[in-house]
Amino acid sequence: MYEIVEKKDLAPGIHLLEIKAPLIAKRAKAGQFVMLMTDDKGERIPLTMADWSPEKGTVTIIAMEAGKTTMQLGTLKVGDKLRSIVGPLGIETHTHGHGTVVCVGGGIGIALMFPTVRAMKQAGNKVISIMGARSKNLLIMEEEIKKYSDEMYPCTDDGSYGHHGFVSDILKKMLDDKSKKIDVVYAVGPIIMMKVISDLTKPYGVNTIVSLNPIMVDGTGMCGSCRVLVDGKTKFGCVDGPDFDGHKVDFGLLITRNKRYMEEEKASVEKFKKAQGVC
């Protein structure tokens, strides 16, 4: 059992949980994730680690309420225990020797972007961070990311903070600016955002890495649920990723596959809400 030692509500429906998991904390690297179960009857879901502390023996996850399990995480409190956490899983993000790196995060992807921003900066790269959310109250981890960024540009869809528009607007201006040399773009967030970023950078020939979030069941490559098509070849998000060359990913197939269980997910959410007495 894995005890929750800290919990914070970062924004409406977005929760930070710091969990006691010393063995995972000792080996965690930027870009890696864990598979989590809330209880004996719970499903296994993948969550990228937003932070970790070998000294404290804890890992930190940030979850947005989207399905039954993430909603259930939102009801837990300090002292509660999770059934299991398996990790660290996946291949760590390559961070050395890039030069100038633009890290782009959207929505909950901002939390997942943080350890990569930190690792990129600690590896000696120049780091430019672009982070976007629907509105200011959903823009999370700004101060943490700012600490490791040479430049930072917040964006909101509704114009309540920073640039009024999308992260791709800021990136496009940078790509068009001949005085800026961008060596690598790293993007994490909604699939459609990562597709837009990859499509945008391709004509410029800028290496673009995306952190994919396909449906996973076991996280070890056994089930095959997380299949993605990269450069015409089948890859597994859990063991070959989660980082892939954005210019080679078949995003259309990924979007289709991620919709496979929408009806089942909807039914599970409704059942959970009913059990919680929520209309």
Phi and psi in degrees as GROMACS dihedral restraints (atoms count N, CA, C in turn):
[ dihedral_restraints ]
;  ai    aj    ak    al  type     phi  dphi    fc
    3     4     5     6     1  -121.0    20    10
    4     5     6     7     1   115.3    20    10
    6     7     8     9     1   -82.5    20    10
    7     8     9    10     1   138.7    20    10
    9    10    11    12     1   -83.0    20    10
   10    11    12    13     1   118.7    20    10
   12    13    14    15     1  -103.1    20    10
   13    14    15    16     1   -14.1    20    10
   15    16    17    18     1  -154.8    20    10
   16    17    18    19     1   143.8    20    10
   18    19    20    21     1  -142.0    20    10
   19    20    21    22     1   134.8    20    10
   21    22    23    24     1  -134.7    20    10
   22    23    24    25     1   143.1    20    10
   24    25    26    27     1   -95.9    20    10
   25    26    27    28     1   108.3    20    10
   27    28    29    30     1   -81.1    20    10
   28    29    30    31     1   -30.9    20    10
   30    31    32    33     1  -163.5    20    10
   31    32    33    34     1   169.0    20    10
   33    34    35    36     1   -55.4    20    10
   34    35    36    37     1   117.2    20    10
   36    37    38    39     1    78.4    20    10
   37    38    39    40     1     8.5    20    10
   39    40    41    42     1  -122.4    20    10
   40    41    42    43     1   121.3    20    10
   42    43    44    45     1  -125.5    20    10
   43    44    45    46     1   139.6    20    10
   45    46    47    48     1  -102.3    20    10
   46    47    48    49     1   130.0    20    10
   48    49    50    51     1  -127.6    20    10
   49    50    51    52     1   123.1    20    10
   51    52    53    54     1   -98.8    20    10
   52    53    54    55     1   124.8    20    10
   54    55    56    57     1  -123.8    20    10
   55    56    57    58     1   137.7    20    10
   57    58    59    60     1   -71.9    20    10
   58    59    60    61     1   112.4    20    10
   60    61    62    63     1  -155.6    20    10
   61    62    63    64     1    72.4    20    10
   63    64    65    66     1   -59.8    20    10
   64    65    66    67     1   -38.4    20    10
   66    67    68    69     1   -67.9    20    10
   67    68    69    70     1   -38.1    20    10
   69    70    71    72     1   -68.5    20    10
   70    71    72    73     1   -43.2    20    10
   72    73    74    75     1   -60.2    20    10
   73    74    75    76     1   -31.9    20    10
   75    76    77    78     1   -69.8    20    10
   76    77    78    79     1   -24.4    20    10
   78    79    80    81     1  -116.0    20    10
   79    80    81    82     1    -3.0    20    10
   81    82    83    84     1   -65.2    20    10
   82    83    84    85     1   142.0    20    10
   84    85    86    87     1  -133.1    20    10
   85    86    87    88     1   161.0    20    10
   87    88    89    90     1   -58.6    20    10
   88    89    90    91     1   134.5    20    10
   90    91    92    93     1    94.6    20    10
   91    92    93    94     1   -14.2    20    10
   93    94    95    96     1   -83.0    20    10
   94    95    96    97     1   167.2    20    10
   96    97    98    99     1  -138.9    20    10
   97    98    99   100     1   174.1    20    10
   99   100   101   102     1  -126.8    20    10
  100   101   102   103     1   156.0    20    10
  102   103   104   105     1  -104.8    20    10
  103   104   105   106     1   128.0    20    10
  105   106   107   108     1  -123.6    20    10
  106   107   108   109     1   141.7    20    10
  108   109   110   111     1  -125.7    20    10
  109   110   111   112     1   133.3    20    10
  111   112   113   114     1   -78.2    20    10
  112   113   114   115     1   -37.9    20    10
  114   115   116   117     1  -153.8    20    10
  115   116   117   118     1  -178.2    20    10
  117   118   119   120     1   -60.4    20    10
  118   119   120   121     1   -29.7    20    10
  120   121   122   123     1  -103.3    20    10
  121   122   123   124     1     5.9    20    10
  123   124   125   126     1   -80.5    20    10
  124   125   126   127     1   160.3    20    10
  126   127   128   129     1   -82.1    20    10
  127   128   129   130     1   162.4    20    10
  129   130   131   132     1   -93.8    20    10
  130   131   132   133     1   127.8    20    10
  132   133   134   135     1  -127.5    20    10
  133   134   135   136     1   146.0    20    10
  135   136   137   138     1   -87.7    20    10
  136   137   138   139     1   136.1    20    10
  138   139   140   141     1  -138.4    20    10
  139   140   141   142     1   126.0    20    10
  141   142   143   144     1   -70.6    20    10
  142   143   144   145     1   140.1    20    10
  144   145   146   147     1   -73.7    20    10
  145   146   147   148     1   126.0    20    10
  147   148   149   150     1   -84.6    20    10
  148   149   150   151     1   -21.2    20    10
  150   151   152   153     1  -170.7    20    10
  151   152   153   154     1   171.0    20    10
  153   154   155   156     1  -162.8    20    10
  154   155   156   157     1   158.9    20    10
  156   157   158   159     1  -140.6    20    10
  157   158   159   160     1   103.9    20    10
  159   160   161   162     1   -59.9    20    10
  160   161   162   163     1   -32.6    20    10
  162   163   164   165     1   -66.2    20    10
  163   164   165   166     1   -43.8    20    10
  165   166   167   168     1   -86.8    20    10
  166   167   168   169     1   -16.3    20    10
  168   169   170   171     1    71.7    20    10
  169   170   171   172     1    36.5    20    10
  171   172   173   174     1  -128.5    20    10
  172   173   174   175     1   155.1    20    10
  174   175   176   177     1  -121.9    20    10
  175   176   177   178     1   150.4    20    10
  177   178   179   180     1  -117.5    20    10
  178   179   180   181     1   129.2    20    10
  180   181   182   183     1  -118.3    20    10
  181   182   183   184     1   151.4    20    10
  183   184   185   186     1  -126.0    20    10
  184   185   186   187     1   119.4    20    10
  186   187   188   189     1  -119.6    20    10
  187   188   189   190     1   136.0    20    10
  189   190   191   192     1  -101.4    20    10
  190   191   192   193     1   131.9    20    10
  192   193   194   195     1   -64.9    20    10
  193   194   195   196     1   109.7    20    10
  195   196   197   198     1  -132.3    20    10
  196   197   198   199     1   -33.3    20    10
  198   199   200   201     1  -132.5    20    10
  199   200   201   202     1  -174.0    20    10
  201   202   203   204     1   -58.8    20    10
  202   203   204   205     1   -45.8    20    10
  204   205   206   207     1   -69.7    20    10
  205   206   207   208     1   -41.8    20    10
  207   208   209   210     1   -68.6    20    10
  208   209   210   211     1   -32.0    20    10
  210   211   212   213     1   -67.2    20    10
  211   212   213   214     1   -38.4    20    10
  213   214   215   216     1   -64.9    20    10
  214   215   216   217     1   -39.2    20    10
  216   217   218   219     1   -57.7    20    10
  217   218   219   220     1   -35.8    20    10
  219   220   221   222     1   -66.0    20    10
  220   221   222   223     1   -19.6    20    10
  222   223   224   225     1   -89.2    20    10
  223   224   225   226     1   -12.2    20    10
  225   226   227   228     1   -76.9    20    10
  226   227   228   229     1   161.3    20    10
  228   229   230   231     1  -137.4    20    10
  229   230   231   232     1   170.4    20    10
  231   232   233   234     1   -56.8    20    10
  232   233   234   235     1   132.1    20    10
  234   235   236   237     1   101.3    20    10
  235   236   237   238     1   -22.8    20    10
  237   238   239   240     1   -70.1    20    10
  238   239   240   241     1   158.0    20    10
  240   241   242   243     1  -124.6    20    10
  241   242   243   244     1   143.2    20    10
  243   244   245   246     1   -92.6    20    10
  244   245   246   247     1   150.0    20    10
  246   247   248   249     1   -63.5    20    10
  247   248   249   250     1   -46.5    20    10
  249   250   251   252     1  -160.9    20    10
  250   251   252   253     1   153.6    20    10
  252   253   254   255     1  -138.6    20    10
  253   254   255   256     1   126.4    20    10
  255   256   257   258     1  -114.6    20    10
  256   257   258   259     1   131.9    20    10
  258   259   260   261     1   165.8    20    10
  259   260   261   262     1  -175.4    20    10
  261   262   263   264     1   -74.2    20    10
  262   263   264   265     1   142.1    20    10
  264   265   266   267     1  -116.3    20    10
  265   266   267   268     1   160.0    20    10
  267   268   269   270     1    84.8    20    10
  268   269   270   271     1   168.5    20    10
  270   271   272   273     1   -91.1    20    10
  271   272   273   274     1   132.3    20    10
  273   274   275   276     1   -63.6    20    10
  274   275   276   277     1   154.8    20    10
  276   277   278   279     1   -71.1    20    10
  277   278   279   280     1   132.0    20    10
  279   280   281   282     1   -72.7    20    10
  280   281   282   283     1   125.3    20    10
  282   283   284   285     1  -122.6    20    10
  283   284   285   286     1   -11.7    20    10
  285   286   287   288     1   -93.7    20    10
  286   287   288   289     1   142.6    20    10
  288   289   290   291     1    74.5    20    10
  289   290   291   292     1    24.2    20    10
  291   292   293   294     1   -82.5    20    10
  292   293   294   295     1   -50.9    20    10
  294   295   296   297     1   112.1    20    10
  295   296   297   298     1  -109.3    20    10
  297   298   299   300     1  -102.8    20    10
  298   299   300   301     1   121.3    20    10
  300   301   302   303     1  -117.4    20    10
  301   302   303   304     1   129.6    20    10
  303   304   305   306     1  -103.4    20    10
  304   305   306   307     1   116.6    20    10
  306   307   308   309     1  -100.0    20    10
  307   308   309   310     1   125.8    20    10
  309   310   311   312     1  -118.7    20    10
  310   311   312   313     1   124.2    20    10
  312   313   314   315     1  -128.3    20    10
  313   314   315   316     1   139.9    20    10
  315   316   317   318     1  -127.9    20    10
  316   317   318   319     1   134.1    20    10
  318   319   320   321     1    60.0    20    10
  319   320   321   322     1  -132.3    20    10
  321   322   323   324     1   -65.6    20    10
  322   323   324   325     1   -18.1    20    10
  324   325   326   327     1   -61.7    20    10
  325   326   327   328     1   -19.3    20    10
  327   328   329   330     1   -61.0    20    10
  328   329   330   331     1   -41.4    20    10
  330   331   332   333     1   -64.4    20    10
  331   332   333   334     1   -37.1    20    10
  333   334   335   336     1   -75.4    20    10
  334   335   336   337     1   -24.9    20    10
  336   337   338   339     1   -72.6    20    10
  337   338   339   340     1   -28.4    20    10
  339   340   341   342     1   -55.5    20    10
  340   341   342   343     1   -52.4    20    10
  342   343   344   345     1   -62.8    20    10
  343   344   345   346     1   -28.5    20    10
  345   346   347   348     1   -72.2    20    10
  346   347   348   349     1   -42.1    20    10
  348   349   350   351     1   -57.2    20    10
  349   350   351   352     1   -47.0    20    10
  351   352   353   354     1   -62.3    20    10
  352   353   354   355     1   -46.7    20    10
  354   355   356   357     1   -65.7    20    10
  355   356   357   358     1   -39.6    20    10
  357   358   359   360     1   -61.3    20    10
  358   359   360   361     1   -44.1    20    10
  360   361   362   363     1   -67.8    20    10
  361   362   363   364     1   -43.3    20    10
  363   364   365   366     1   -66.4    20    10
  364   365   366   367     1   -22.3    20    10
  366   367   368   369     1   -84.3    20    10
  367   368   369   370     1    -1.0    20    10
  369   370   371   372     1    97.7    20    10
  370   371   372   373     1     9.1    20    10
  372   373   374   375     1   -84.5    20    10
  373   374   375   376     1   158.2    20    10
  375   376   377   378     1   -82.9    20    10
  376   377   378   379     1   129.2    20    10
  378   379   380   381     1  -118.4    20    10
  379   380   381   382     1   124.1    20    10
  381   382   383   384     1  -113.3    20    10
  382   383   384   385     1   124.5    20    10
  384   385   386   387     1  -111.3    20    10
  385   386   387   388     1   131.6    20    10
  387   388   389   390     1  -121.8    20    10
  388   389   390   391     1   124.1    20    10
  390   391   392   393     1  -132.3    20    10
  391   392   393   394     1   133.7    20    10
  393   394   395   396     1  -132.6    20    10
  394   395   396   397     1   150.2    20    10
  396   397   398   399     1  -150.6    20    10
  397   398   399   400     1   169.1    20    10
  399   400   401   402     1   -64.2    20    10
  400   401   402   403     1   -38.8    20    10
  402   403   404   405     1  -151.3    20    10
  403   404   405   406     1   170.1    20    10
  405   406   407   408     1   -58.9    20    10
  406   407   408   409     1   -38.2    20    10
  408   409   410   411     1   -70.2    20    10
  409   410   411   412     1   -10.3    20    10
  411   412   413   414     1  -105.2    20    10
  412   413   414   415     1     2.5    20    10
  414   415   416   417     1   -87.7    20    10
  415   416   417   418     1   108.9    20    10
  417   418   419   420     1  -107.9    20    10
  418   419   420   421     1   161.0    20    10
  420   421   422   423     1    57.2    20    10
  421   422   423   424     1    31.9    20    10
  423   424   425   426     1   -63.0    20    10
  424   425   426   427     1   -47.0    20    10
  426   427   428   429     1   -67.8    20    10
  427   428   429   430     1   -38.3    20    10
  429   430   431   432     1   -63.4    20    10
  430   431   432   433     1   -44.1    20    10
  432   433   434   435     1   -71.3    20    10
  433   434   435   436     1   -38.1    20    10
  435   436   437   438     1   -58.4    20    10
  436   437   438   439     1   -35.7    20    10
  438   439   440   441     1   -58.6    20    10
  439   440   441   442     1   -31.6    20    10
  441   442   443   444     1  -111.1    20    10
  442   443   444   445     1    13.2    20    10
  444   445   446   447     1  -111.4    20    10
  445   446   447   448     1   136.9    20    10
  447   448   449   450     1   -75.0    20    10
  448   449   450   451     1   -33.2    20    10
  450   451   452   453     1  -140.9    20    10
  451   452   453   454     1   147.4    20    10
  453   454   455   456     1  -143.3    20    10
  454   455   456   457     1   136.4    20    10
  456   457   458   459     1  -131.5    20    10
  457   458   459   460     1   105.5    20    10
  459   460   461   462     1   -82.8    20    10
  460   461   462   463     1   147.4    20    10
  462   463   464   465     1  -136.3    20    10
  463   464   465   466     1   146.2    20    10
  465   466   467   468     1  -134.9    20    10
  466   467   468   469     1   141.9    20    10
  468   469   470   471     1   -62.0    20    10
  469   470   471   472     1   -36.1    20    10
  471   472   473   474     1   -94.6    20    10
  472   473   474   475     1     0.0    20    10
  474   475   476   477     1    77.9    20    10
  475   476   477   478     1    12.9    20    10
  477   478   479   480     1   -74.2    20    10
  478   479   480   481     1   -12.4    20    10
  480   481   482   483     1  -163.4    20    10
  481   482   483   484     1   141.1    20    10
  483   484   485   486     1    64.2    20    10
  484   485   486   487     1  -149.2    20    10
  486   487   488   489     1   -68.1    20    10
  487   488   489   490     1   132.2    20    10
  489   490   491   492     1   -84.6    20    10
  490   491   492   493     1    97.3    20    10
  492   493   494   495     1   152.2    20    10
  493   494   495   496     1  -154.3    20    10
  495   496   497   498     1  -106.2    20    10
  496   497   498   499     1   160.7    20    10
  498   499   500   501     1   -60.7    20    10
  499   500   501   502     1   -31.4    20    10
  501   502   503   504     1   -65.0    20    10
  502   503   504   505     1   -27.2    20    10
  504   505   506   507     1   -62.3    20    10
  505   506   507   508     1   -46.4    20    10
  507   508   509   510     1   -66.4    20    10
  508   509   510   511     1   -44.1    20    10
  510   511   512   513     1   -62.9    20    10
  511   512   513   514     1   -39.3    20    10
  513   514   515   516     1   -60.7    20    10
  514   515   516   517     1   -42.1    20    10
  516   517   518   519     1   -62.4    20    10
  517   518   519   520     1   -39.5    20    10
  519   520   521   522     1   -66.4    20    10
  520   521   522   523     1   -42.4    20    10
  522   523   524   525     1   -65.4    20    10
  523   524   525   526     1   -32.0    20    10
  525   526   527   528     1   -81.6    20    10
  526   527   528   529     1   -15.6    20    10
  528   529   530   531     1   -80.8    20    10
  529   530   531   532     1   108.0    20    10
  531   532   533   534     1   -65.9    20    10
  532   533   534   535     1   -17.6    20    10
  534   535   536   537     1   -81.4    20    10
  535   536   537   538     1   -11.7    20    10
  537   538   539   540     1  -103.9    20    10
  538   539   540   541     1   130.8    20    10
  540   541   542   543     1  -108.7    20    10
  541   542   543   544     1   112.7    20    10
  543   544   545   546     1  -104.1    20    10
  544   545   546   547     1   122.5    20    10
  546   547   548   549     1   -92.2    20    10
  547   548   549   550     1   -39.1    20    10
  549   550   551   552     1  -144.4    20    10
  550   551   552   553     1   141.0    20    10
  552   553   554   555     1  -114.7    20    10
  553   554   555   556     1   130.3    20    10
  555   556   557   558     1  -116.8    20    10
  556   557   558   559     1   124.8    20    10
  558   559   560   561     1  -126.7    20    10
  559   560   561   562     1   139.0    20    10
  561   562   563   564     1  -147.6    20    10
  562   563   564   565     1   134.1    20    10
  564   565   566   567     1   157.2    20    10
  565   566   567   568     1  -154.6    20    10
  567   568   569   570     1   -56.4    20    10
  568   569   570   571     1   146.2    20    10
  570   571   572   573     1   -56.2    20    10
  571   572   573   574     1   -43.4    20    10
  573   574   575   576     1   -64.4    20    10
  574   575   576   577     1   -34.9    20    10
  576   577   578   579     1   -64.8    20    10
  577   578   579   580     1   -43.3    20    10
  579   580   581   582     1   -65.9    20    10
  580   581   582   583     1   -34.5    20    10
  582   583   584   585     1   -65.5    20    10
  583   584   585   586     1   -45.5    20    10
  585   586   587   588     1   -60.5    20    10
  586   587   588   589     1   -44.0    20    10
  588   589   590   591     1   -63.1    20    10
  589   590   591   592     1   -43.6    20    10
  591   592   593   594     1   -65.1    20    10
  592   593   594   595     1   -42.3    20    10
  594   595   596   597     1   -64.6    20    10
  595   596   597   598     1   -35.1    20    10
  597   598   599   600     1   -68.8    20    10
  598   599   600   601     1   -42.8    20    10
  600   601   602   603     1   -81.1    20    10
  601   602   603   604     1   -20.4    20    10
  603   604   605   606     1   -57.5    20    10
  604   605   606   607     1   -47.3    20    10
  606   607   608   609     1   -62.9    20    10
  607   608   609   610     1   -22.7    20    10
  609   610   611   612     1   -86.8    20    10
  610   611   612   613     1    -8.7    20    10
  612   613   614   615     1    69.6    20    10
  613   614   615   616     1    27.1    20    10
  615   616   617   618     1   -93.4    20    10
  616   617   618   619     1   122.3    20    10
  618   619   620   621     1   -53.7    20    10
  619   620   621   622     1   126.2    20    10
  621   622   623   624     1  -128.9    20    10
  622   623   624   625     1   122.6    20    10
  624   625   626   627     1  -109.3    20    10
  625   626   627   628     1   132.2    20    10
  627   628   629   630     1  -119.9    20    10
  628   629   630   631     1   144.0    20    10
  630   631   632   633     1  -100.6    20    10
  631   632   633   634     1   105.4    20    10
  633   634   635   636     1   -83.7    20    10
  634   635   636   637     1   153.6    20    10
  636   637   638   639     1  -129.2    20    10
  637   638   639   640     1    58.9    20    10
  639   640   641   642     1   -70.5    20    10
  640   641   642   643     1   163.9    20    10
  642   643   644   645     1   -63.4    20    10
  643   644   645   646     1   131.4    20    10
  645   646   647   648     1  -125.0    20    10
  646   647   648   649     1   148.3    20    10
  648   649   650   651     1  -114.7    20    10
  649   650   651   652     1   -49.8    20    10
  651   652   653   654     1  -113.2    20    10
  652   653   654   655     1   -24.2    20    10
  654   655   656   657     1    78.1    20    10
  655   656   657   658     1     9.5    20    10
  657   658   659   660     1  -124.0    20    10
  658   659   660   661     1     7.4    20    10
  660   661   662   663     1    87.6    20    10
  661   662   663   664     1     4.9    20    10
  663   664   665   666     1   -83.0    20    10
  664   665   666   667     1   -37.8    20    10
  666   667   668   669     1   -84.9    20    10
  667   668   669   670     1   -29.6    20    10
  669   670   671   672     1    79.9    20    10
  670   671   672   673     1     3.9    20    10
  672   673   674   675     1   -66.0    20    10
  673   674   675   676     1   -27.8    20    10
  675   676   677   678     1   -92.5    20    10
  676   677   678   679     1    25.1    20    10
  678   679   680   681     1   -60.3    20    10
  679   680   681   682     1   135.4    20    10
  681   682   683   684     1  -133.3    20    10
  682   683   684   685     1   150.5    20    10
  684   685   686   687     1  -100.9    20    10
  685   686   687   688     1   117.1    20    10
  687   688   689   690     1  -126.0    20    10
  688   689   690   691     1   118.4    20    10
  690   691   692   693     1    55.4    20    10
  691   692   693   694     1    37.1    20    10
  693   694   695   696     1    77.9    20    10
  694   695   696   697     1     4.2    20    10
  696   697   698   699     1  -117.6    20    10
  697   698   699   700     1   144.5    20    10
  699   700   701   702     1   -76.7    20    10
  700   701   702   703     1   126.8    20    10
  702   703   704   705     1  -125.4    20    10
  703   704   705   706     1   161.5    20    10
  705   706   707   708     1  -111.7    20    10
  706   707   708   709     1   122.4    20    10
  708   709   710   711     1   -57.3    20    10
  709   710   711   712     1   -32.0    20    10
  711   712   713   714     1   -79.3    20    10
  712   713   714   715     1   -34.9    20    10
  714   715   716   717     1  -109.8    20    10
  715   716   717   718     1   -26.1    20    10
  717   718   719   720     1   -93.7    20    10
  718   719   720   721     1   -15.0    20    10
  720   721   722   723     1  -124.5    20    10
  721   722   723   724     1  -152.3    20    10
  723   724   725   726     1   -82.1    20    10
  724   725   726   727     1    -6.3    20    10
  726   727   728   729     1   -83.2    20    10
  727   728   729   730     1   133.4    20    10
  729   730   731   732     1  -141.7    20    10
  730   731   732   733     1   161.9    20    10
  732   733   734   735     1   -68.9    20    10
  733   734   735   736     1   113.0    20    10
  735   736   737   738     1   -61.6    20    10
  736   737   738   739     1   -26.2    20    10
  738   739   740   741     1   -76.5    20    10
  739   740   741   742     1   -11.0    20    10
  741   742   743   744     1  -113.1    20    10
  742   743   744   745     1    -3.1    20    10
  744   745   746   747     1   -81.0    20    10
  745   746   747   748     1   136.5    20    10
  747   748   749   750     1   -85.5    20    10
  748   749   750   751     1    89.3    20    10
  750   751   752   753     1   -68.4    20    10
  751   752   753   754     1   -32.4    20    10
  753   754   755   756     1   -60.0    20    10
  754   755   756   757     1   -44.4    20    10
  756   757   758   759     1   -66.5    20    10
  757   758   759   760     1   -40.2    20    10
  759   760   761   762     1   -61.9    20    10
  760   761   762   763     1   -44.4    20    10
  762   763   764   765     1   -61.1    20    10
  763   764   765   766     1   -44.0    20    10
  765   766   767   768     1   -62.9    20    10
  766   767   768   769     1   -46.6    20    10
  768   769   770   771     1   -64.4    20    10
  769   770   771   772     1   -34.8    20    10
  771   772   773   774     1   -72.9    20    10
  772   773   774   775     1    -6.9    20    10
  774   775   776   777     1   -98.4    20    10
  775   776   777   778     1     3.0    20    10
  777   778   779   780     1   -58.2    20    10
  778   779   780   781     1   -37.9    20    10
  780   781   782   783     1  -113.1    20    10
  781   782   783   784     1    29.0    20    10
  783   784   785   786     1   -61.6    20    10
  784   785   786   787     1   -41.9    20    10
  786   787   788   789     1   -66.5    20    10
  787   788   789   790     1   -41.9    20    10
  789   790   791   792     1   -65.5    20    10
  790   791   792   793     1   -39.2    20    10
  792   793   794   795     1   -64.7    20    10
  793   794   795   796     1   -41.5    20    10
  795   796   797   798     1   -62.7    20    10
  796   797   798   799     1   -43.0    20    10
  798   799   800   801     1   -64.6    20    10
  799   800   801   802     1   -38.7    20    10
  801   802   803   804     1   -65.3    20    10
  802   803   804   805     1   -40.5    20    10
  804   805   806   807     1   -64.1    20    10
  805   806   807   808     1   -44.9    20    10
  807   808   809   810     1   -62.9    20    10
  808   809   810   811     1   -39.2    20    10
  810   811   812   813     1   -65.0    20    10
  811   812   813   814     1   -41.3    20    10
  813   814   815   816     1   -65.4    20    10
  814   815   816   817     1   -43.6    20    10
  816   817   818   819     1   -61.6    20    10
  817   818   819   820     1   -41.3    20    10
  819   820   821   822     1   -63.0    20    10
  820   821   822   823     1   -40.9    20    10
  822   823   824   825     1   -66.6    20    10
  823   824   825   826     1   -29.7    20    10
  825   826   827   828     1   -87.1    20    10
  826   827   828   829     1    -4.5    20    10
  828   829   830   831     1    76.6    20    10
  829   830   831   832     1    25.6    20    10
  831   832   833   834     1  -102.3    20    10
  832   833   834   835     1   131.1    20    10
